[in-house]
Amino acid sequence: MAIPLILGLIVGFFIKKSLKKALILGLIVAVVTYFGIFSLSLGGLNDIITQYGPMSVHFVVLLLGMLPLSAGLIIGLAIGFLFG
C-alpha cells in the first residue's frame, strides 16, 4: 500500500503544478486574444483534433491501465494535490 501512496503523492504534486501553469497560460492567451494580437480559430483546432485526438486517447487509456487504482493511490493523489 505504500508504493501507490507515494506514487499518488508525486502525481498529485505534479498535477497541481501543471494546473497552476495551465491557468496562467490560459489567462495570458485570453488577454492576448482580447487585444487582438492573436486570434483563435476553430478550423485549425479541428484539424489538430482529427489528427492527434485518437492517438492521445489511446495513450491516456494505456496510462490509466498501468496505474494501480487502489485506495492508497487515491489518498496519495488527494494529499499530494492539496498539500503539494
N, C-alpha and C positions, 0 to 999 in steps of 0.2 A: 504494500500500500504506500510505502514511502516514495518509490520511484514515480508513480503517477502524480503524487502530491508535488514533488519537486518539479516535475515537468509542467504541471499546471501553474505553479508559481512563475516559472520562467516565461511560459507562453502568455499568461495574463499580464505580466510586466511589459512584454513586447507589444501586446495588443493595445495597452493603454498609451504607450509611447507613440505607436503608429496612429492612433486616433487623434492625439494632440496635433501631430504633424499634418494629418489629413484635414483637420478643422482649420488650421492656419492656412494651408494651401487653398482650401475652398473659399475662405474669406478673401484671400488675395485675388483669386480668379473672379469672384463676384465684383470686387472693386474695379478691377481692370476691365471687365465686361461692361460695367455700368458707365465708365468713362469712354467707352468705345475704342479702346486700344486693341482689344481682342474680341472677336465675335465667335459665338458658339453656333455651330450649325449641326443639325441632326443628320444630314446626309453623310458626312464623313464618319460620324459616330456609328451610323447604321452599317457602313462597310466594315468598320473595325469589329463590331459585334458579330457580324456574319462570318468574318474570317477567323477570329480568335475565340469566340464565345464557346463553341463546343469543346475546344481543346482545354480551355480554362476550367470548365465544369468537370471535365474528365479528371484533371489533376486535383481538383478540390475533393472529388469523391475518393480518389486514391489516398489522399492525405487523411481524410476522415476515417477511412478504413484501417489505416495504420495506427491511429491514436487509440489508446485503451480508454474506453468510455466507462470509467468507474467513478465511485463517489470521491475517491482521493483526487482524481483529475479535476472534477467539477469544483470541489472545495478549493483546490490549489488555484484554479482559474479565478475564482471569486476573490480569494485573498490577494493573489498577485495583481489583479486589476484594481482592487480597492486601495491597497497599501503600497503599490509599486511605484 
